[in-house]
Amino acid sequence: MIVKDVLSLLNDFSPLFYSEDFDNTGLLVGDPTNAVKGILVTLDTLESVIDEAISKNCNVVVSFHPIIFSGLKKIIGRSYVERVVAKAIKNDINIIAVHTALDNSFQGVNAKICEKLGLVNRAVLIPKEQTVKKLVTYAPQKECQSILEALFKAGAGAIGNYDECGFVVQGIGSYRGNESANPVIGEKGVRHQGPEEQIHVTFQSHLENQVVAALFNTHPYEEVAYGITTLENTNQHLGMGMIGTLENEMNETDFLLFLKQSMNTQCIRHSSLLNKKIKKVAVLGGSGSFAIKAAIGKGADVFITADLKYHDFYTAENEILLADIGHYESEQYTKELLHAHLTKKISNFAIVLSEINTNPISYF
């Protein structure tokens, strides 16, 4: 296995295509063609984590947070970022980061928080827009089924909890080839008309190249007529944050105690108690102040996130309980997700869960 293969496995779990524009994900240090000896999974890539990777004979570090976030103009050891990068290069350590790709995944950061809290009936809090596309193409009737099968195999036709979804319309197609054409059906210079079917399938944006490749590899015509459009449909399985419900409602103080224990946090900063029951819960790991209004709009009784500023608490507007559990605390179980996925997919060398607590914040 090479580093590129590890990237492919991570893409299957949470496509890097859906990382936010401001983010820096993928292979940050190393070479995609390097052979993999072992993988260390961590939340953050610090010097101590690189030392741990070296001691455990792991030459790939899979990190949630990217060690390189903004541009590096020099690598002379003046900051922890420069020192990490220099040490990784010196010791042939490859560093991969997934960050907001996993934030946007339906089985990612926020799903893990929901799991810890036992939330049911989960849905994406802020669906990612313009990530659903539709392919329309035309083919001879007898070839339609084989084309559909190829498109489904490439990932098209998946909608929420359903797959192999498509729509076919029968009609009459026509074309005329010039002297350089080699028509599969009909003759050069003569207009051909015959029964065709119009095929419609939807797909997620990151699959476009493989869906189009499947179409061209299967379609019999020399020239394939097709169109791709971006839909306004809500993506049910992609986006920031999640919302779900507790099996049994709780009063606010009982819920905050339950939250503190479930998320293993020493401190919860929260807005004013509203003297109402907690049933519907919204969550967003990491810095989530931008999603407060979305949580209110979805009717959540509480919104759990991190890094709320002083004035953010005012935006609760006595409509919702805001609970800041800490940035590290909200994402601490993320490395377990990555470790479990890679362990399931790879069996021929070690997948190691980092033992280092990378939380930069201490409580007195």
C-alpha positions in Angstrom: 0.0 0.0 0.0 1.2 3.5 -0.8 0.1 6.9 0.7 -2.2 7.5 -2.2 -4.2 4.4 -1.3 -4.7 5.7 2.3 -6.0 8.9 0.8 -8.4 6.9 -1.3 -9.8 5.0 1.7 -10.3 8.3 3.6 -12.1 9.7 0.5 -14.5 6.8 0.6 -15.3 7.7 4.2 -15.5 11.4 3.9 -14.7 12.9 0.4 -12.1 15.6 0.6 -14.0 17.2 -2.2 -16.4 18.6 0.4 -13.8 20.4 2.5 -14.7 24.0 3.0 -12.9 26.5 0.8 -10.9 28.0 3.6 -9.6 24.7 4.7 -6.4 22.8 3.9 -7.0 19.0 3.7 -5.4 16.0 2.0 -1.7 15.2 1.9 0.1 18.1 3.5 3.6 16.7 3.9 5.1 13.7 2.0 4.8 11.9 -1.3 1.6 10.1 -2.5 3.8 7.3 -3.9 5.6 6.5 -0.6 5.1 3.0 0.7 3.2 2.8 4.0 4.8 1.1 7.0 2.3 2.1 9.6 -0.4 4.7 10.3 -0.8 6.9 13.4 -4.2 8.5 13.9 -4.4 11.7 15.9 -6.6 14.8 16.4 -3.6 17.2 16.0 -0.2 16.8 14.6 2.3 18.2 17.2 6.1 17.5 17.6 5.3 14.9 20.3 2.9 13.2 17.8 5.7 13.0 15.2 8.0 11.5 17.9 5.3 9.0 18.7 5.0 8.1 15.1 8.7 7.5 14.8 8.8 5.4 18.0 5.9 3.2 16.7 7.4 2.8 13.2 4.5 4.7 11.6 5.4 6.8 8.5 1.9 8.1 7.9 0.1 10.4 10.3 -3.7 10.8 9.7 -4.8 13.9 11.6 -8.1 15.6 11.9 -6.8 19.2 12.1 -4.3 20.4 9.4 -0.9 21.3 10.8 -0.5 23.7 7.8 -3.5 26.0 7.7 -2.1 29.2 6.2 0.9 29.7 4.0 4.4 28.9 5.2 7.0 31.2 3.8 9.9 29.8 5.8 10.7 26.5 7.6 13.3 27.6 10.2 11.8 26.3 13.4 10.5 29.5 14.8 7.0 28.1 15.4 5.5 24.8 16.4 4.1 24.4 12.8 7.6 24.9 11.2 9.1 22.5 13.7 6.5 19.8 13.0 6.9 20.1 9.2 10.7 20.1 9.4 10.8 17.0 11.7 8.2 15.2 9.5 10.3 15.8 6.4 13.6 14.9 8.1 12.1 11.5 9.2 10.1 10.7 6.0 6.7 11.1 7.8 3.7 11.7 5.6 0.9 13.9 7.1 -2.7 13.7 6.0 -5.5 16.0 7.3 -9.3 15.5 6.8 -10.8 18.4 9.0 -13.9 19.9 7.4 -14.4 17.0 5.0 -15.2 14.9 8.1 -17.2 17.8 9.6 -19.5 17.7 6.5 -19.8 13.9 6.5 -23.0 12.3 7.7 -20.9 9.7 9.6 -18.3 12.1 10.8 -17.6 14.5 13.7 -21.2 15.4 14.5 -22.5 11.8 14.1 -20.0 10.8 16.8 -21.4 13.5 19.2 -24.9 12.2 18.5 -23.8 8.7 19.2 -22.3 9.7 22.6 -25.6 11.4 23.5 -27.8 8.7 22.2 -29.7 10.9 19.8 -32.2 9.3 17.3 -33.9 10.6 14.2 -30.7 12.4 13.1 -30.6 14.9 10.2 -28.0 17.4 8.9 -28.4 20.8 10.5 -27.0 22.9 7.6 -27.1 20.9 4.4 -24.3 21.7 2.0 -25.8 23.5 -1.0 -25.4 22.7 -4.7 -23.9 19.3 -4.2 -26.5 17.3 -6.0 -26.3 17.0 -9.8 -28.4 15.4 -12.6 -27.2 13.6 -15.7 -29.5 13.4 -18.7 -28.4 11.3 -21.7 -29.9 9.5 -24.7 -29.3 5.9 -25.9 -30.8 3.1 -28.1 -33.5 1.2 -26.1 -31.6 -2.1 -26.1 -28.6 -0.4 -24.5 -30.4 1.6 -21.9 -30.3 -1.0 -19.1 -26.5 -1.7 -19.4 -25.9 2.1 -19.3 -28.0 2.5 -16.2 -26.2 -0.4 -14.5 -22.8 1.2 -15.2 -24.1 4.6 -13.9 -25.4 3.0 -10.7 -22.1 1.1 -10.2 -20.3 4.5 -10.5 -22.4 5.9 -7.6 -25.2 7.6 -9.5 -28.8 7.2 -8.5 -28.3 7.4 -4.7 -30.8 9.6 -2.9 -30.9 9.6 0.9 -31.7 6.0 2.0 -32.3 4.8 -1.6 -30.0 3.8 -4.4 -30.3 2.7 -8.1 -32.8 5.6 -8.6 -33.3 6.6 -12.2 -36.0 7.7 -14.7 -36.3 6.7 -18.3 -38.5 8.2 -21.0 -39.1 6.6 -24.4 -38.9 8.6 -27.6 -37.6 8.9 -31.2 -34.0 10.0 -31.7 -32.5 11.3 -34.9 -29.0 12.1 -36.3 -27.0 12.3 -39.5 -23.3 11.6 -39.7 -21.0 13.3 -42.1 -18.3 11.6 -44.3 -15.9 11.3 -41.3 -18.5 9.7 -39.1 -18.7 6.0 -38.2 -22.3 5.5 -37.0 -23.1 2.4 -35.0 -26.6 2.4 -36.4 -27.5 3.9 -39.8 -25.4 5.2 -42.7 -23.2 8.2 -43.4 -25.0 11.1 -44.9 -28.4 9.7 -44.2 -30.6 10.9 -41.4 -31.4 8.1 -39.0 -34.5 7.9 -36.8 -35.1 5.2 -34.3 -36.4 4.4 -30.8 -34.3 5.8 -28.0 -34.6 6.3 -24.3 -33.8 9.4 -22.3 -32.0 8.5 -19.1 -32.1 10.7 -15.9 -30.0 10.0 -12.8 -28.8 12.2 -10.0 -25.4 12.0 -8.3 -23.2 13.8 -5.7 -20.8 16.3 -7.1 -17.6 14.5 -6.1 -18.7 11.6 -8.3 -19.0 13.6 -11.6 -15.7 12.3 -13.2 -16.4 8.6 -12.6 -20.1 8.9 -13.6 -19.2 10.6 -16.9 -16.4 8.0 -17.4 -19.0 5.2 -16.8 -21.3 6.8 -19.4 -18.6 7.0 -22.1 -17.3 3.5 -21.4 -20.7 2.0 -21.8 -22.5 4.1 -24.4 -22.4 2.6 -28.0 -22.5 5.9 -29.9 -19.5 7.6 -31.4 -20.8 10.9 -30.1 -22.5 10.8 -26.7 -25.2 13.5 -26.1 -25.5 14.3 -22.5 -26.1 17.2 -20.1 -25.3 17.8 -16.4 -27.1 20.4 -14.2 -26.7 21.3 -10.6 -29.9 20.8 -8.6 -31.3 22.8 -5.7 -32.3 19.7 -3.9 -31.3 19.5 -0.2 -28.5 17.0 0.3 -29.8 14.8 3.1 -26.4 13.3 4.0 -23.9 16.1 3.7 -23.4 19.3 5.6 -22.4 21.0 8.9 -23.9 20.0 12.2 -26.6 17.5 13.1 -29.9 17.6 14.9 -31.7 14.7 16.6 -33.8 13.8 19.6 -33.3 12.3 23.0 -35.2 9.0 23.7 -36.5 10.7 26.9 -36.7 14.4 27.5 -34.7 15.9 30.5 -34.8 19.1 32.4 -32.0 21.6 31.6 -29.8 20.9 34.7 -30.0 17.1 34.3 -29.2 17.5 30.6 -26.1 19.6 31.3 -24.8 17.1 33.8 -25.5 14.3 31.3 -23.7 16.3 28.6 -20.7 16.9 30.8 -20.4 13.2 31.6 -21.1 11.9 28.1 -18.6 14.3 26.4 -16.0 14.0 29.2 -15.6 17.7 29.6 -14.6 19.6 32.8 -16.5 22.7 32.0 -19.7 23.8 30.1 -20.3 27.5 29.4 -24.0 28.0 28.7 -26.6 30.7 28.2 -29.4 31.4 30.6 -31.6 28.5 31.6 -35.1 28.7 30.2 -36.9 26.4 32.6 -38.1 24.1 29.8 -37.5 20.4 28.9 -34.7 19.3 26.5 -35.8 16.9 23.8 -34.5 18.2 20.4 -30.7 18.6 20.3 -28.5 20.3 17.7 -24.7 19.7 17.7 -21.8 21.1 15.8 -18.2 20.0 16.7 -15.6 22.8 16.8 -16.3 26.5 16.3 -20.1 26.6 15.6 -21.4 30.1 16.4 -22.4 30.5 12.8 -25.1 27.8 13.2 -27.0 29.2 16.2 -29.8 30.6 14.0 -30.0 27.4 12.1 -30.5 25.5 15.4 -33.2 27.9 16.5 -34.8 27.6 13.0 -34.9 23.8 13.3 -36.6 24.0 16.7 -33.8 22.7 18.8 -34.1 23.0 22.6 -30.3 23.1 23.0 -27.3 23.7 20.7 -24.0 22.1 21.6 -20.8 23.5 20.1 -17.6 25.3 21.0 -15.7 28.6 20.9 -18.7 30.8 21.6 -17.8 34.4 22.3 -19.4 36.7 24.8 -21.9 38.3 22.4 -22.7 34.9 20.8 -24.6 34.0 24.0 -27.0 36.9 23.5 -28.1 35.4 20.2 -29.9 32.7 22.1 -32.7 35.3 22.4 -34.3 33.2 25.2 -35.3 30.7 22.5 -32.6 28.1 22.9 -30.0 26.9 25.4 -26.5 27.3 24.1 -23.8 24.9 25.5 -20.1 25.4 24.8 -18.3 22.2 25.8 -14.9 23.2 24.5 -13.3 22.7 21.1 -11.1 19.8 21.9 -13.9 18.1 23.9 -16.3 18.4 21.0 -13.9 16.7 18.6 -12.0 14.3 20.9 -13.7 11.2 19.6 -13.0 12.0 16.0 -9.8 10.0 15.9 -11.7 6.9 17.0 -13.9 7.3 13.9 -10.8 7.4 11.6 -9.1 4.6 13.4 -12.1 2.3 13.2 -12.6 3.0 9.5 -8.9 2.4 8.6 -8.7 -0.7 10.8 -11.7 -2.1 9.0 -10.1 -1.5 5.6 -6.5 -2.3 6.2 -5.1 -5.5 7.9 -1.6 -5.9 6.7 0.1 -3.3 9.0 -0.4 -1.4 12.2 -3.1 1.3 12.5 -2.2 3.0 15.8 -4.4 5.4 17.8 -2.3 8.2 19.2 -2.0 8.1 23.0 -1.1 11.8 23.2 -3.7 14.3 24.6 -3.3 17.3 22.3 -5.7 19.6 24.1 -3.9 23.0 24.5 -6.4 24.2 27.2 -6.1 23.3 30.9 -8.7 24.0 33.6 -7.9 25.2 37.1 
